Amino acid sequence: MTSKRPVRVIKKSTSPETVKKSAPKEKSPNQSARELVATVAGWVNDFQRKSREETKTALKKVFSNDPQTGEV
């Protein structure tokens, strides 16, 4: 007895070849401006955070409680 392969039914509307890809939607000027502002705000926040960390480290070194070799 020969084994038959099952029949696979593909509907026309769900076929991968017939699925249309939608064109990427263009962003509105407001949306583009919001993204730009968010990006720049992120850069500013990173810069300020790094600056604060560097200042904090420098102040700890200047006002450290451990005497250095020439200060005793």
N, CA, C and O atoms as CSV, one atom per row, in Angstrom:
chain,resi,resn,atom,element,x,y,z
A,1,MET,N,N,0.824,-1.169,0.000
A,1,MET,CA,C,0.000,0.000,0.000
A,1,MET,C,C,0.880,1.248,0.000
A,1,MET,O,O,1.821,1.333,0.788
A,2,THR,N,N,0.600,2.188,-0.842
A,2,THR,CA,C,1.403,3.401,-0.939
A,2,THR,C,C,0.847,4.457,0.010
A,2,THR,O,O,-0.364,4.585,0.191
A,3,SER,N,N,1.746,5.189,0.595
A,3,SER,CA,C,1.300,6.247,1.501
A,3,SER,C,C,1.180,7.548,0.719
A,3,SER,O,O,2.103,7.964,0.019
A,4,LYS,N,N,0.045,8.164,0.853
A,4,LYS,CA,C,-0.195,9.416,0.146
A,4,LYS,C,C,0.152,10.589,1.067
A,4,LYS,O,O,-0.083,10.541,2.275
A,5,ARG,N,N,0.698,11.611,0.485
A,5,ARG,CA,C,0.993,12.810,1.247
A,5,ARG,C,C,-0.296,13.585,1.456
A,5,ARG,O,O,-1.165,13.608,0.584
A,6,PRO,N,N,-0.415,14.213,2.602
A,6,PRO,CA,C,-1.632,15.002,2.830
A,6,PRO,C,C,-1.663,16.221,1.906
A,6,PRO,O,O,-0.624,16.785,1.564
A,7,VAL,N,N,-2.833,16.602,1.525
A,7,VAL,CA,C,-3.009,17.747,0.651
A,7,VAL,C,C,-2.995,19.010,1.506
A,7,VAL,O,O,-3.668,19.091,2.534
A,8,ARG,N,N,-2.236,19.966,1.074
A,8,ARG,CA,C,-2.134,21.223,1.806
A,8,ARG,C,C,-2.865,22.303,1.018
A,8,ARG,O,O,-2.519,22.592,-0.127
A,9,VAL,N,N,-3.858,22.883,1.631
A,9,VAL,CA,C,-4.666,23.897,0.967
A,9,VAL,C,C,-4.179,25.271,1.410
A,9,VAL,O,O,-4.096,25.570,2.601
A,10,ILE,N,N,-3.862,26.088,0.426
A,10,ILE,CA,C,-3.431,27.453,0.713
A,10,ILE,C,C,-4.449,28.379,0.084
A,10,ILE,O,O,-4.679,28.355,-1.125
A,11,LYS,N,N,-5.047,29.187,0.919
A,11,LYS,CA,C,-6.024,30.140,0.404
A,11,LYS,C,C,-5.287,31.272,-0.286
A,11,LYS,O,O,-4.183,31.648,0.108
A,12,LYS,N,N,-5.912,31.804,-1.317
A,12,LYS,CA,C,-5.275,32.834,-2.100
A,12,LYS,C,C,-4.962,34.088,-1.294
A,12,LYS,O,O,-3.902,34.685,-1.478
A,13,SER,N,N,-5.851,34.493,-0.418
A,13,SER,CA,C,-5.658,35.738,0.313
A,13,SER,C,C,-4.559,35.654,1.368
A,13,SER,O,O,-4.021,36.686,1.769
A,14,THR,N,N,-4.212,34.450,1.828
A,14,THR,CA,C,-3.190,34.320,2.852
A,14,THR,C,C,-1.867,33.800,2.304
A,14,THR,O,O,-0.944,33.543,3.077
A,15,SER,N,N,-1.758,33.645,1.027
A,15,SER,CA,C,-0.533,33.171,0.420
A,15,SER,C,C,0.573,34.200,0.622
A,15,SER,O,O,0.327,35.400,0.502
A,16,PRO,N,N,1.782,33.751,0.925
A,16,PRO,CA,C,2.867,34.712,1.143
A,16,PRO,C,C,3.144,35.598,-0.076
A,16,PRO,O,O,3.566,36.744,0.075
A,17,GLU,N,N,2.912,35.080,-1.260
A,17,GLU,CA,C,3.180,35.876,-2.456
A,17,GLU,C,C,2.145,36.987,-2.638
A,17,GLU,O,O,2.453,38.039,-3.198
A,18,THR,N,N,0.928,36.754,-2.168
A,18,THR,CA,C,-0.121,37.739,-2.389
A,18,THR,C,C,-0.231,38.760,-1.264
A,18,THR,O,O,-0.951,39.751,-1.389
A,19,VAL,N,N,0.478,38.523,-0.168
A,19,VAL,CA,C,0.428,39.482,0.930
A,19,VAL,C,C,1.203,40.720,0.503
A,19,VAL,O,O,2.391,40.648,0.189
A,20,LYS,N,N,0.530,41.831,0.496
A,20,LYS,CA,C,1.164,43.071,0.073
A,20,LYS,C,C,1.849,43.726,1.258
A,20,LYS,O,O,1.293,43.815,2.353
A,21,LYS,N,N,3.030,44.167,1.021
A,21,LYS,CA,C,3.743,44.887,2.065
A,21,LYS,C,C,3.362,46.349,1.962
A,21,LYS,O,O,3.425,46.956,0.893
A,22,SER,N,N,2.973,46.888,3.077
A,22,SER,CA,C,2.593,48.293,3.075
A,22,SER,C,C,3.854,49.153,3.075
A,22,SER,O,O,4.871,48.802,3.672
A,23,ALA,N,N,3.758,50.250,2.409
A,23,ALA,CA,C,4.884,51.180,2.356
A,23,ALA,C,C,5.064,51.789,3.741
A,23,ALA,O,O,4.084,52.017,4.449
A,24,PRO,N,N,6.300,52.053,4.129
A,24,PRO,CA,C,6.503,52.658,5.447
A,24,PRO,C,C,5.808,54.007,5.523
A,24,PRO,O,O,5.902,54.839,4.620
A,25,LYS,N,N,5.120,54.188,6.612
A,25,LYS,CA,C,4.382,55.435,6.785
A,25,LYS,C,C,5.364,56.562,7.068
A,25,LYS,O,O,6.302,56.414,7.851
A,26,GLU,N,N,5.128,57.671,6.421
A,26,GLU,CA,C,5.983,58.823,6.653
A,26,GLU,C,C,5.560,59.485,7.960
A,26,GLU,O,O,4.375,59.573,8.278
A,27,LYS,N,N,6.531,59.933,8.684
A,27,LYS,CA,C,6.255,60.556,9.978
A,27,LYS,C,C,5.809,61.992,9.772
A,27,LYS,O,O,6.254,62.691,8.862
A,28,SER,N,N,4.930,62.393,10.635
A,28,SER,CA,C,4.483,63.775,10.579
A,28,SER,C,C,5.604,64.674,11.092
A,28,SER,O,O,6.479,64.210,11.823
A,29,PRO,N,N,5.592,65.922,10.727
A,29,PRO,CA,C,6.641,66.833,11.223
A,29,PRO,C,C,6.677,66.906,12.748
A,29,PRO,O,O,7.745,67.030,13.348
A,30,ASN,N,N,5.495,66.826,13.367
A,30,ASN,CA,C,5.464,66.861,14.831
A,30,ASN,C,C,6.153,65.638,15.423
A,30,ASN,O,O,6.907,65.754,16.389
A,31,GLN,N,N,5.895,64.467,14.847
A,31,GLN,CA,C,6.509,63.238,15.361
A,31,GLN,C,C,8.024,63.277,15.173
A,31,GLN,O,O,8.775,62.879,16.064
A,32,SER,N,N,8.470,63.755,14.017
A,32,SER,CA,C,9.910,63.862,13.768
A,32,SER,C,C,10.559,64.820,14.761
A,32,SER,O,O,11.646,64.550,15.271
A,33,ALA,N,N,9.900,65.922,15.030
A,33,ALA,CA,C,10.440,66.905,15.979
A,33,ALA,C,C,10.502,66.309,17.379
A,33,ALA,O,O,11.468,66.541,18.106
A,34,ARG,N,N,9.485,65.544,17.765
A,34,ARG,CA,C,9.487,64.918,19.095
A,34,ARG,C,C,10.654,63.951,19.243
A,34,ARG,O,O,11.329,63.927,20.272
A,35,GLU,N,N,10.884,63.153,18.199
A,35,GLU,CA,C,11.998,62.203,18.254
A,35,GLU,C,C,13.334,62.927,18.342
A,35,GLU,O,O,14.228,62.503,19.075
A,36,LEU,N,N,13.469,64.009,17.603
A,36,LEU,CA,C,14.708,64.788,17.635
A,36,LEU,C,C,14.934,65.380,19.020
A,36,LEU,O,O,16.044,65.329,19.549
A,37,VAL,N,N,13.883,65.939,19.602
A,37,VAL,CA,C,13.994,66.534,20.938
A,37,VAL,C,C,14.335,65.464,21.965
A,37,VAL,O,O,15.158,65.696,22.850
A,38,ALA,N,N,13.713,64.299,21.859
A,38,ALA,CA,C,13.993,63.217,22.802
A,38,ALA,C,C,15.447,62.757,22.694
A,38,ALA,O,O,16.088,62.477,23.706
A,39,THR,N,N,15.958,62.682,21.486
A,39,THR,CA,C,17.347,62.263,21.281
A,39,THR,C,C,18.317,63.267,21.893
A,39,THR,O,O,19.241,62.892,22.615
A,40,VAL,N,N,18.102,64.535,21.600
A,40,VAL,CA,C,19.006,65.576,22.114
A,40,VAL,C,C,18.893,65.659,23.639
A,40,VAL,O,O,19.897,65.848,24.325
A,41,ALA,N,N,17.685,65.520,24.166
A,41,ALA,CA,C,17.508,65.552,25.621
A,41,ALA,C,C,18.260,64.390,26.273
A,41,ALA,O,O,18.831,64.546,27.352
A,42,GLY,N,N,18.262,63.251,25.633
A,42,GLY,CA,C,19.025,62.109,26.144
A,42,GLY,C,C,20.511,62.393,26.165
A,42,GLY,O,O,21.200,62.044,27.125
A,43,TRP,N,N,21.014,63.026,25.110
A,43,TRP,CA,C,22.428,63.389,25.056
A,43,TRP,C,C,22.779,64.361,26.171
A,43,TRP,O,O,23.806,64.206,26.831
A,44,VAL,N,N,21.937,65.355,26.384
A,44,VAL,CA,C,22.187,66.361,27.424
A,44,VAL,C,C,22.190,65.699,28.797
A,44,VAL,O,O,23.058,65.988,29.621
A,45,ASN,N,N,21.235,64.818,29.049
A,45,ASN,CA,C,21.173,64.129,30.344
A,45,ASN,C,C,22.415,63.283,30.574
A,45,ASN,O,O,22.957,63.268,31.679
A,46,ASP,N,N,22.874,62.575,29.540
A,46,ASP,CA,C,24.098,61.773,29.672
A,46,ASP,C,C,25.300,62.659,29.985
A,46,ASP,O,O,26.115,62.325,30.845
A,47,PHE,N,N,25.410,63.782,29.290
A,47,PHE,CA,C,26.528,64.697,29.515
A,47,PHE,C,C,26.503,65.231,30.942
A,47,PHE,O,O,27.536,65.270,31.610
A,48,GLN,N,N,25.324,65.642,31.412
A,48,GLN,CA,C,25.211,66.178,32.763
A,48,GLN,C,C,25.527,65.117,33.813
A,48,GLN,O,O,26.180,65.410,34.815
A,49,ARG,N,N,25.066,63.882,33.586
A,49,ARG,CA,C,25.334,62.796,34.532
A,49,ARG,C,C,26.830,62.532,34.622
A,49,ARG,O,O,27.368,62.381,35.719
A,50,LYS,N,N,27.513,62.474,33.467
A,50,LYS,CA,C,28.957,62.235,33.461
A,50,LYS,C,C,29.702,63.371,34.148
A,50,LYS,O,O,30.658,63.143,34.889
A,51,SER,N,N,29.259,64.589,33.895
A,51,SER,CA,C,29.900,65.746,34.503
A,51,SER,C,C,29.759,65.711,36.021
A,51,SER,O,O,30.712,65.991,36.748
A,52,ARG,N,N,28.576,65.368,36.488
A,52,ARG,CA,C,28.355,65.282,37.943
A,52,ARG,C,C,29.223,64.197,38.572
A,52,ARG,O,O,29.792,64.392,39.647
A,53,GLU,N,N,29.321,63.048,37.894
A,53,GLU,CA,C,30.140,61.959,38.434
A,53,GLU,C,C,31.600,62.359,38.501
A,53,GLU,O,O,32.282,62.060,39.482
A,54,GLU,N,N,32.091,63.038,37.460
A,54,GLU,CA,C,33.486,63.474,37.456
A,54,GLU,C,C,33.741,64.507,38.551
A,54,GLU,O,O,34.786,64.473,39.200
A,55,THR,N,N,32.808,65.411,38.758
A,55,THR,CA,C,32.953,66.426,39.797
A,55,THR,C,C,32.955,65.778,41.170
A,55,THR,O,O,33.752,66.142,42.035
A,56,LYS,N,N,32.065,64.823,41.368
A,56,LYS,CA,C,31.979,64.127,42.651
A,56,LYS,C,C,33.284,63.382,42.951
A,56,LYS,O,O,33.770,63.399,44.081
A,57,THR,N,N,33.842,62.730,41.932
A,57,THR,CA,C,35.095,62.000,42.109
A,57,THR,C,C,36.241,62.959,42.431
A,57,THR,O,O,37.067,62.674,43.298
A,58,ALA,N,N,36.289,64.085,41.740
A,58,ALA,CA,C,37.355,65.062,41.972
A,58,ALA,C,C,37.263,65.646,43.378
A,58,ALA,O,O,38.285,65.811,44.043
A,59,LEU,N,N,36.055,65.960,43.838
A,59,LEU,CA,C,35.894,66.508,45.181
A,59,LEU,C,C,36.277,65.497,46.253
A,59,LEU,O,O,36.842,65.864,47.284
A,60,LYS,N,N,35.970,64.222,46.010
A,60,LYS,CA,C,36.368,63.193,46.977
A,60,LYS,C,C,37.889,63.095,47.074
A,60,LYS,O,O,38.436,62.879,48.155
A,61,LYS,N,N,38.563,63.254,45.940
A,61,LYS,CA,C,40.027,63.179,45.958
A,61,LYS,C,C,40.616,64.391,46.666
A,61,LYS,O,O,41.591,64.255,47.406
A,62,VAL,N,N,40.048,65.569,46.455
A,62,VAL,CA,C,40.577,66.787,47.062
A,62,VAL,C,C,40.337,66.785,48.562
A,62,VAL,O,O,41.233,67.134,49.331
A,63,PHE,N,N,39.155,66.401,48.984
A,63,PHE,CA,C,38.800,66.440,50.405
A,63,PHE,C,C,38.804,65.060,51.045
A,63,PHE,O,O,37.932,64.746,51.855
A,64,SER,N,N,39.773,64.244,50.686
A,64,SER,CA,C,39.836,62.892,51.260
A,64,SER,C,C,40.317,62.957,52.708
A,64,SER,O,O,41.054,63.870,53.079
A,65,ASN,N,N,39.906,62.004,53.515
A,65,ASN,CA,C,40.284,61.932,54.929
A,65,ASN,C,C,41.635,61.266,55.121
A,65,ASN,O,O,42.251,61.414,56.176
A,66,ASP,N,N,42.104,60.537,54.121
A,66,ASP,CA,C,43.383,59.842,54.234
A,66,ASP,C,C,44.514,60.820,53.961
A,66,ASP,O,O,44.557,61.410,52.882
A,67,PRO,N,N,45.427,61.010,54.900
A,67,PRO,CA,C,46.536,61.928,54.650
A,67,PRO,C,C,47.504,61.321,53.635
A,67,PRO,O,O,47.771,60.119,53.652
A,68,GLN,N,N,48.010,62.153,52.774
A,68,GLN,CA,C,49.003,61.674,51.805
A,68,GLN,C,C,50.381,61.764,52.409
A,68,GLN,O,O,50.530,62.340,53.487
A,69,THR,N,N,51.376,61.231,51.779
A,69,THR,CA,C,52.716,61.105,52.361
A,69,THR,C,C,53.333,62.443,52.743
A,69,THR,O,O,54.028,62.496,53.757
A,70,GLY,N,N,53.131,63.500,52.018
A,70,GLY,CA,C,53.749,64.779,52.320
A,70,GLY,C,C,52.925,65.640,53.270
A,70,GLY,O,O,53.382,66.719,53.647
A,71,GLU,N,N,51.750,65.218,53.667
A,71,GLU,CA,C,50.863,66.057,54.480
A,71,GLU,C,C,50.920,65.767,55.970
A,71,GLU,O,O,50.330,66.517,56.747
A,72,VAL,N,N,51.586,64.738,56.396
A,72,VAL,CA,C,51.550,64.330,57.806
A,72,VAL,C,C,52.249,65.261,58.675
A,72,VAL,O,O,52.304,65.052,59.886
